[in-house]
Amino acid sequence: MKRHRPATDLWHDDAVEVRPVQPFQALKRYTCPGCHTDIAPGAGHLVAVPRDAPDLRRHWHRPCWSMRARRR
């Protein structure tokens, strides 16, 4: 199985590792910090992990992550 390397992105000037979560891997319910609605189990999404604080990882809908720069 080919593994994808996590992408590194910036969020508030901090390096963030962005990993895809496939639907079969999504076993829990999360709240997206972008839109404050649920990410249901079985829904593909992204997890953003700050390199300096991995315990502050957050699960995002893909469109919410893409539009994060437009948030206040």
N, CA, C and O of each residue as an XYZ file, in Angstrom:
288
protein
N       0.843     -1.168      0.000
C       0.000      0.000      0.000
C       0.894      1.239      0.000
O       1.824      1.349      0.799
N       0.603      2.148     -0.887
C       1.368      3.382     -0.985
C       0.899      4.364      0.091
O      -0.294      4.639      0.217
N       1.841      4.883      0.854
C       1.497      5.842      1.896
C       1.750      7.247      1.402
O       2.763      7.529      0.761
N       0.818      8.119      1.708
C       0.972      9.521      1.340
C       1.691     10.241      2.466
O       1.441      9.996      3.646
N       2.560     11.105      2.088
C       3.282     11.910      3.063
C       2.382     13.068      3.500
O       1.782     13.732      2.655
N       2.279     13.316      4.803
C       1.442     14.432      5.249
C       1.950     15.758      4.689
O       3.157     15.982      4.588
N       1.034     16.611      4.336
C       1.393     17.934      3.817
C       1.677     18.866      4.990
O       1.077     18.735      6.057
N       2.579     19.786      4.789
C       2.840     20.803      5.803
C       2.234     22.102      5.308
O       2.446     22.508      4.166
N       1.485     22.740      6.173
C       0.796     23.970      5.830
C       1.060     24.970      6.947
O       1.614     24.611      7.986
N       0.673     26.202      6.741
C       0.809     27.217      7.775
C      -0.564     27.627      8.269
O      -1.500     27.766      7.482
N      -0.681     27.817      9.560
C      -1.903     28.294     10.181
C      -1.471     29.234     11.292
O      -0.851     28.800     12.263
N      -1.783     30.490     11.165
C      -1.351     31.526     12.111
C       0.169     31.521     12.254
O       0.685     31.627     13.366
N       0.890     31.400     11.137
C       2.345     31.420     11.078
C       3.014     30.223     11.746
O       4.233     30.228     11.916
N       2.266     29.214     12.123
C       2.838     28.003     12.706
C       2.768     26.871     11.701
O       1.815     26.780     10.927
N       3.777     26.003     11.711
C       3.776     24.834     10.826
C       2.757     23.820     11.333
O       2.746     23.463     12.511
N       1.913     23.370     10.434
C       0.860     22.411     10.755
C       0.952     21.267      9.765
O       1.033     21.488      8.557
N       0.940     20.051     10.271
C       0.919     18.869      9.414
C      -0.545     18.520      9.166
O      -1.326     18.376     10.107
N      -0.906     18.387      7.903
C      -2.288     18.113      7.528
C      -2.362     16.697      6.984
O      -1.676     16.349      6.022
N      -3.196     15.891      7.608
C      -3.332     14.482      7.222
C      -4.775     14.195      6.806
O      -5.714     14.627      7.473
N      -4.946     13.475      5.717
C      -6.314     13.080      5.344
C      -6.790     11.920      6.220
O      -6.011     11.040      6.587
N      -8.061     11.938      6.541
C      -8.709     10.836      7.250
C      -9.741     10.264      6.286
O     -10.700     10.941      5.917
N      -9.539      9.027      5.885
C     -10.449      8.364      4.948
C     -11.732      7.962      5.673
O     -11.711      7.763      6.888
N     -12.837      7.841      4.959
C     -14.102      7.479      5.607
C     -14.024      6.210      6.457
O     -14.631      6.159      7.527
N     -13.302      5.199      6.015
C     -13.218      3.960      6.790
C     -12.385      4.138      8.065
O     -12.469      3.317      8.978
N     -11.585      5.200      8.130
C     -10.775      5.485      9.316
C     -11.502      6.359     10.326
O     -11.105      6.419     11.490
N     -12.557      7.034      9.899
C     -13.278      7.992     10.749
C     -14.286      7.247     11.619
O     -15.403      6.962     11.188
N     -13.883      6.940     12.832
C     -14.724      6.136     13.713
C     -15.412      6.948     14.807
O     -16.324      6.445     15.464
N     -14.991      8.188     15.010
C     -15.550      9.039     16.065
C     -16.230     10.269     15.468
O     -16.052     10.600     14.296
N     -17.001     10.920     16.303
C     -17.636     12.186     15.935
C     -16.745     13.312     16.444
O     -16.284     13.282     17.585
N     -16.506     14.303     15.591
C     -15.692     15.469     15.948
C     -16.469     16.729     15.625
O     -17.437     16.684     14.865
N     -16.061     17.847     16.189
C     -16.632     19.148     15.861
C     -15.593     19.927     15.072
O     -14.473     20.127     15.542
N     -15.959     20.362     13.887
C     -15.066     21.125     13.028
C     -14.906     22.532     13.602
O     -15.904     23.206     13.855
N     -13.655     22.993     13.813
C     -13.462     24.347     14.328
C     -13.761     25.435     13.303
O     -13.855     26.611     13.654
N     -13.908     25.049     12.042
C     -14.208     26.027     11.004
C     -15.664     26.438     10.970
O     -15.981     27.621     10.843
N     -16.551     25.459     11.083
C     -17.988     25.748     10.987
C     -18.757     25.373     12.249
O     -19.953     25.643     12.353
N     -18.078     24.756     13.199
C     -18.659     24.370     14.489
C     -19.812     23.381     14.352
O     -20.714     23.353     15.189
N     -19.783     22.576     13.300
C     -20.776     21.506     13.155
C     -20.052     20.169     13.237
O     -18.824     20.100     13.187
N     -20.843     19.113     13.364
C     -20.279     17.776     13.531
C     -19.637     17.241     12.261
O     -20.077     17.524     11.147
N     -18.587     16.464     12.462
C     -18.033     15.588     11.436
C     -18.450     14.194     11.887
O     -17.944     13.680     12.885
N     -19.352     13.600     11.165
C     -19.937     12.328     11.565
C     -18.962     11.168     11.352
O     -18.090     11.241     10.486
N     -19.109     10.100     12.138
C     -18.310      8.901     11.870
C     -18.573      8.438     10.437
O     -19.712      8.450      9.971
N     -17.526      8.037      9.756
C     -17.649      7.592      8.374
C     -17.478      8.690      7.351
O     -17.521      8.425      6.149
N     -17.282      9.933      7.806
C     -17.101     11.054      6.879
C     -15.610     11.344      6.723
O     -14.903     11.543      7.712
N     -15.141     11.367      5.489
C     -13.758     11.726      5.227
C     -13.524     13.183      5.591
O     -14.394     14.027      5.374
N     -12.363     13.480      6.140
C     -12.043     14.841      6.556
C     -10.532     14.987      6.688
O      -9.790     14.105      6.256
N     -10.068     16.078      7.273
C      -8.644     16.318      7.491
C      -8.387     16.488      8.974
O      -9.258     16.935      9.719
N      -7.181     16.127      9.400
C      -6.751     16.426     10.753
C      -5.512     17.316     10.634
O      -4.561     16.990      9.924
N      -5.545     18.437     11.340
C      -4.436     19.394     11.335
C      -3.706     19.265     12.669
O      -4.297     19.437     13.735
N      -2.401     18.958     12.590
C      -1.598     18.717     13.783
C      -0.476     19.746     13.841
O       0.440     19.694     13.021
N      -0.523     20.685     14.794
C       0.577     21.647     14.928
C       1.877     20.914     15.278
O       1.896     20.084     16.186
N       2.944     21.217     14.569
C       4.220     20.534     14.811
C       4.746     20.775     16.218
O       5.350     19.882     16.812
N       4.527     21.969     16.759
C       5.037     22.290     18.093
C       4.101     21.874     19.217
O       4.495     21.899     20.383
N       2.875     21.492     18.895
C       1.893     21.113     19.919
C       0.945     20.055     19.370
O      -0.221     20.354     19.112
N       1.419     18.818     19.183
C       0.576     17.790     18.571
C      -0.685     17.460     19.368
O      -1.638     16.917     18.810
N      -0.704     17.778     20.654
C      -1.902     17.535     21.450
C      -3.032     18.509     21.116
O      -4.158     18.333     21.581
N      -2.737     19.535     20.315
C      -3.755     20.501     19.895
C      -4.310     20.205     18.506
O      -4.807     21.108     17.831
N      -4.230     18.952     18.075
C      -4.737     18.590     16.745
C      -6.238     18.827     16.682
O      -6.953     18.707     17.677
N      -6.692     19.167     15.483
C      -8.113     19.436     15.257
C      -8.551     18.761     13.968
O      -7.787     18.667     13.007
N      -9.782     18.299     13.962
C     -10.369     17.644     12.799
C     -11.240     18.661     12.069
O     -12.084     19.321     12.676
N     -11.025     18.779     10.761
C     -11.689     19.787      9.928
C     -12.404     19.132      8.748
O     -11.948     18.119      8.217
N     -13.534     19.724      8.345
C     -14.101     19.402      7.032
C     -13.109     19.913      5.993
O     -12.448     20.926      6.221
N     -12.997     19.241      4.876
C     -12.063     19.690      3.832
C     -12.369     21.110      3.344
O     -11.445     21.917      3.244
N     -13.618     21.446      3.040
C     -13.894     22.819      2.581
C     -13.600     23.867      3.657
O     -13.148     24.967      3.339
N     -13.849     23.538      4.910
C     -13.569     24.492      5.992
C     -12.075     24.751      6.097
O     -11.656     25.887      6.316
N     -11.262     23.702      5.942
C      -9.805     23.887      5.983
C      -9.359     24.748      4.804
O      -8.506     25.622      4.961
N      -9.925     24.509      3.642
C      -9.550     25.285      2.456
C      -9.896     26.761      2.616
O      -9.200     27.622      2.077
N     -10.953     27.058      3.344
C     -11.425     28.436      3.486
C     -11.011     29.061      4.816
O     -11.532     30.115      5.180
N     -10.090     28.441      5.546
C      -9.722     28.924      6.874
C      -9.157     30.337      6.861
O      -9.319     31.069      7.837
N      -8.501     30.735      5.783
C      -7.909     32.071      5.717
C      -8.989     33.160      5.662
O      -8.718     34.316      5.988
N     -10.189     32.803      5.258
C     -11.283     33.776      5.167
C     -12.004     33.978      6.488
O     -12.829     34.881      6.626
N     -11.682     33.122      7.468
C     -12.324     33.238      8.779
C     -11.756     34.414      9.543
O     -10.614     34.816      9.319
N     -12.531     34.954     10.424
C     -12.062     36.071     11.254
C     -11.216     35.549     12.373
O     -10.722     36.328     13.188
